[in-house]
Amino acid sequence: MPPSALDRLASLHIEYPMLFELCNTATDRISHCGVLEFIAEEGMVYMPYWMMQNLLLQEGDIVQIKNATLPKGTYVKLQPHTKDFLDISNPKAILETTLRNYSCLTAGDSIMVPYNNKKYYIDIVETKPKSAISIIETDCEVDFAPPLDFKEPERPKQSGHSNKTPTQDSRPAPEPEPEPQFNPFSGSARRLDGKSTLISAAQILSIQNPDFLFASQHNRLNPLESITC
């Protein structure tokens, strides 16, 4: 900031550390910052490019600056832009070292963390107790949200399982063999004299007439003739 700003602030007896509210009146974007030195040209202020991006400012645009008093922060939630930041061996230590260069944080802003010749951008998702906090000489709880490019691994789809076990055959099961049933008088008939007969026992029992017909092998009786036993 220019030296005239220091003279003006000193006459107002403001509280230290000096914190400021930056406002882009064209877009109504607001952020907060501290001051490094008062050596800029009159009518000019210099700020990092990432801060200009937060305010949607271009070089030569007009920005409104006023003194601000911010409460000490107790909680901040951060969200890296890429999951590469989580691959750092000790991201917490790198973040603590980087935040020492910041005097305040504003919800909705993005900060840049340089490490190993690479720039990591992190969004300020939430701050407590207010949307803008001071982080100078304060213990602040830090929480991380999943990176913007993080994707949850897809769960494997469950394939349809058949009711049959692998040992079961796909061929239809054979029909069970009928159980043997008792059939009375299924044998052949024999004569009392030992000679063979052509009539089975079942045929003999099926005759309802009490008279039985007997036939001789050489001389058969007339079917109309009957012998009473």
C-alpha positions in Angstrom: 0.0 0.0 0.0 1.2 3.6 -0.5 2.9 5.5 2.4 -0.1 7.9 2.7 -2.3 5.0 3.8 0.0 4.4 6.8 -0.2 8.0 7.8 -4.0 7.9 7.6 -4.2 4.7 9.6 -1.8 5.9 12.3 -4.0 9.0 12.9 -7.1 6.7 13.4 -5.4 4.8 16.2 -6.5 1.4 14.7 -5.9 -1.9 16.4 -3.0 -4.1 15.4 -2.4 -6.3 13.5 -3.7 -4.3 10.6 -6.4 -6.1 8.7 -8.3 -4.9 5.7 -11.5 -5.6 3.8 -11.1 -5.6 0.0 -14.2 -5.1 -2.1 -14.6 -5.2 -5.9 -17.6 -2.9 -6.3 -18.2 -4.0 -9.9 -18.8 -7.6 -8.9 -19.6 -7.3 -5.1 -16.8 -9.7 -4.3 -15.3 -9.3 -0.8 -12.1 -10.7 0.7 -9.7 -9.8 3.5 -6.0 -9.5 3.9 -3.2 -7.9 5.8 -0.4 -5.6 4.6 3.2 -6.3 3.9 4.7 -2.9 3.4 3.7 0.7 2.7 6.0 1.3 -0.3 3.6 1.3 -3.3 3.1 4.3 -5.6 0.4 6.7 -4.6 -3.0 5.6 -5.8 -1.7 2.0 -6.3 -1.9 -1.2 -4.3 -0.2 -4.5 -5.1 -1.6 -7.9 -4.3 -0.9 -11.5 -5.3 -2.5 -12.8 -8.5 -4.5 -15.5 -6.6 -6.0 -12.7 -4.5 -7.0 -10.8 -7.7 -8.6 -14.0 -8.9 -10.7 -14.2 -5.7 -11.9 -10.7 -6.3 -12.3 -11.1 -10.0 -10.0 -8.1 -10.6 -7.9 -7.3 -13.6 -4.7 -5.2 -13.6 -5.7 -1.5 -13.3 -9.2 -2.2 -11.9 -10.5 -0.2 -8.9 -10.7 -1.8 -5.5 -12.1 -0.4 -2.3 -10.1 -0.9 0.9 -11.0 -0.3 4.5 -9.8 -1.3 7.9 -11.4 -4.3 9.5 -11.4 -6.0 12.9 -11.7 -9.8 12.6 -12.2 -12.4 15.4 -9.7 -15.0 16.1 -10.5 -18.2 14.2 -11.4 -21.4 15.9 -12.3 -23.6 13.0 -11.6 -23.7 9.2 -12.6 -26.3 6.6 -10.4 -26.6 3.6 -10.9 -28.4 0.2 -8.0 -29.0 -2.2 -8.6 -28.6 -5.9 -6.8 -31.8 -6.7 -6.1 -35.0 -4.8 -2.4 -34.6 -5.6 -2.2 -32.5 -2.4 -3.0 -35.5 -0.3 -0.1 -37.4 -1.9 2.4 -35.1 -0.1 4.2 -37.0 2.6 3.1 -34.6 5.3 0.4 -32.2 4.0 -0.5 -31.0 7.5 3.0 -29.7 8.2 3.2 -28.0 4.7 -0.2 -26.3 5.3 0.8 -25.1 8.8 4.0 -23.6 7.3 2.1 -21.9 4.5 -0.7 -20.5 6.7 1.9 -18.6 8.7 2.2 -16.3 5.7 -1.6 -15.4 6.0 -3.0 -13.1 8.5 -6.7 -13.9 7.9 -9.0 -16.2 5.9 -12.3 -15.6 4.2 -14.9 -18.3 3.4 -15.2 -18.6 -0.3 -11.6 -17.7 -1.1 -8.9 -19.9 -2.5 -5.3 -19.9 -1.3 -2.2 -21.2 -3.0 0.2 -23.6 -1.4 3.6 -23.8 -3.1 5.5 -27.1 -2.6 8.2 -28.9 -4.5 8.0 -26.5 -7.5 4.3 -27.1 -7.8 1.3 -24.9 -6.9 -1.6 -26.4 -5.0 -4.9 -24.4 -4.8 -7.1 -24.9 -1.7 -10.6 -23.5 -1.2 -11.7 -22.0 2.1 -15.1 -23.8 2.6 -16.0 -22.7 6.1 -14.7 -20.6 8.9 -15.8 -20.1 12.5 -16.9 -18.1 14.4 -17.5 -15.8 11.4 -17.1 -16.0 7.6 -13.8 -14.0 7.9 -11.3 -14.8 10.7 -7.9 -13.8 11.9 -5.3 -16.7 12.2 -2.5 -14.7 13.9 -1.4 -16.3 17.1 -4.4 -18.6 17.5 -5.1 -22.3 17.7 -7.4 -23.2 14.9 -9.0 -26.6 14.2 -8.5 -27.6 10.6 -10.8 -30.0 8.7 -10.5 -31.3 5.2 -13.2 -31.9 2.6 -12.7 -34.4 -0.3 -10.8 -32.9 -3.2 -12.8 -31.5 -6.0 -11.5 -34.1 -8.5 -12.1 -37.0 -6.0 -14.4 -39.8 -7.2 -15.7 -42.6 -5.1 -14.7 -46.0 -6.3 -17.5 -47.8 -8.0 -18.8 -50.8 -6.3 -18.6 -54.1 -8.3 -22.0 -55.1 -9.7 -23.3 -58.3 -8.3 -23.8 -60.9 -11.0 -27.0 -62.9 -10.9 -26.4 -66.2 -9.2 -28.3 -69.3 -10.3 -30.2 -71.4 -7.8 -28.2 -74.4 -9.0 -24.9 -75.2 -7.4 -21.9 -75.9 -9.7 -22.2 -79.6 -9.1 -25.8 -79.8 -10.3 -26.5 -81.0 -13.8 -28.6 -78.9 -16.1 -30.2 -82.0 -17.6 -33.7 -82.9 -16.3 -33.6 -85.4 -13.4 -34.7 -88.9 -14.5 -38.1 -90.0 -13.5 -38.1 -92.5 -10.5 -38.8 -96.1 -11.4 -42.2 -97.3 -10.4 -42.1 -99.4 -7.2 -43.0 -103.1 -7.8 -46.6 -103.8 -6.7 -47.9 -107.1 -5.5 -50.1 -108.8 -8.2 -52.0 -111.8 -6.7 -52.4 -114.9 -8.7 -50.2 -113.8 -11.5 -48.6 -117.3 -11.9 -49.7 -120.0 -14.4 -52.4 -122.6 -13.7 -51.6 -126.3 -13.3 -53.7 -129.4 -13.5 -54.1 -131.7 -10.5 -52.9 -134.6 -12.6 -49.6 -132.6 -13.5 -50.5 -132.0 -17.1 -50.0 -128.5 -18.6 -53.0 -126.2 -19.2 -53.4 -123.3 -21.5 -55.6 -121.3 -19.0 -53.8 -119.1 -16.5 -54.8 -118.9 -12.9 -56.0 -115.3 -13.3 -58.3 -116.4 -16.1 -59.6 -119.2 -14.0 -60.4 -116.9 -11.1 -62.0 -114.3 -13.3 -64.7 -116.8 -14.3 -67.7 -115.9 -12.2 -69.6 -119.2 -13.1 -69.0 -121.7 -10.3 -68.7 -124.4 -13.0 -65.1 -124.8 -14.3 -64.3 -126.0 -17.8 -61.6 -128.5 -18.3 -60.1 -129.3 -21.6 -58.1 -132.3 -22.5 -55.0 -131.9 -24.6 -56.3 -134.5 -27.1 -60.0 -134.4 -26.6 -61.6 -131.1 -25.6 -65.1 -130.9 -24.1 -67.8 -129.0 -25.8 -67.9 -125.5 -24.2 -71.6 -125.9 -23.8 -71.1 -129.1 -21.7 -70.2 -128.5 -18.1 -69.0 -130.7 -15.3 -70.2 -130.0 -11.8 -67.5 -130.4 -9.0 
